[in-house]
Amino acid sequence: NSLIARQNPDLLDDNITARHKLLRKNSSLSEEKEVAQKYLVNICPSDADESSTVLLFSKFQREVYVEGDYLWKQGSPSLSIKLLARGVLISILENEAGTNETISAGNTIGELGVIEGMARMSSVSCLSEEAIVYSLSLEAYRQLQKSSPKAARLI
C-alpha cells in the first residue's frame, strides 16, 4: 500500500464514488460533453477516424440519474446503449444471488443487447448521488447503421 500511496493515494480510497469524479459536479455542459466524447474515443478502435466518432457522439442524448434510479431491469428490452460520463452505476444479476459489478465513468453498457437484439442481462441502477449518462437509442443506432455504417461499427 505504501508504494501505491506514493504513486496515487486516491487508489487506496475505499469510497467508490469519490474515486470516479473525473468530472466535477459544477462542470459546464460543454466540459461535460468534451469529457464524454473523449471517453467514447478511448473505447473506440484505435484506427477510428475523428469524423466517425464525432458523428457517433452527436447521436447520444444526455440523461441524469440519481442514487437508486434504475436505468433498466433485467429481462427488459434493450432500447439503448449508455456511456457513463460521471458517477457510478451498479449492475446486478438478479438470478445469480445478487452478483454485482460497479461501472465507473468512461465505460459503456448495453451494447450487446442493442446489437444482438437481446433482453437486458442484468439490472442497472445509479449507485452514486448522481450519474450523468449519454444514451444512444436503438432507433438512433439503426438510423446510423443505414446512414453511416462506419460510425455505427464503432459500437
Phi, psi and omega in degrees: 000328181294325177292319178296315181300325178295319183282309183203093183299338179298334180293340180269356180289124181281349182278106184304313185293328180293327183288342189245026179268065179284334172254130177287153180300329182263018177296147177287162179299322180292321176296317180300313179296321179298315179294316180300318179294323177296321176300316180298315178301319181296331181264353177280159175305148185297337180268010179292134179275153185300321182296325179290319180290324177296315178299314180301311181297328181296343181271351179278144178244140182285138176223149178237132177236151176244163184312128179095342177295140174266134173279323172195164178250148178305135179091348179284160180296148178273104186247359181196162173246136184244139173244117182275115181268324179208142178105189181224135176248164174228133178255126183238127174273103186299323185269007184240046178055036176075022176303133182220165180213134176276149181238122183257167180305141179100356181254155174251153176221153174092002183297314184302314181299317181290313184292318183266356180069033182261155173291161179297133184271349179208167172267142180233128178226167180276124180264329181274171179304321180209147176227135175255122185233141172253130190240131175254113182289156176303317180298315179295322178296315180295321177296320179294323177301324181280316186277327182211076182304329180297317179289321179297325180292348178290342180288000000 
